[in-house]
Structure formats: structure tokens, C-alpha cells
């Protein structure tokens, strides 16, 4: 399954490295991270990482196709 995560602000290289399975793309004052999520446990792990790093998650979408 592929997911898109939209967070507030631009990620520093160090923070972006915390998400090796996701590709960060700056989008104005936000960053969009896209990548494969293997299962529900992986998804919750990613959400915990966002929270642990103090990132504000604006949107989460499952991509089709």
C-alpha cells in the first residue's frame, strides 16, 4: 500500500533520514512524504515517529494504484 503524509514545514535532512521508506518533497510551507507501508503496524510506527519528532501531521491519504 502506498501512502501520502503531509506535514507542516520543511524537513531538515536529519529528520528526513528518520523516514527512509518515505520520499520527502517540499510543497510550499509543507512537506509531502510518499512511500510504501507494509501493514497496519508499520503505519502506526510511522505515525509514532511523526509524533516523537514533533511533526504536525496535516493529512494522511492512502494512494490507489
Order of alpha helices (4+ residues) and beta strands (2+ residues): beta-alpha-beta-beta-alpha-beta
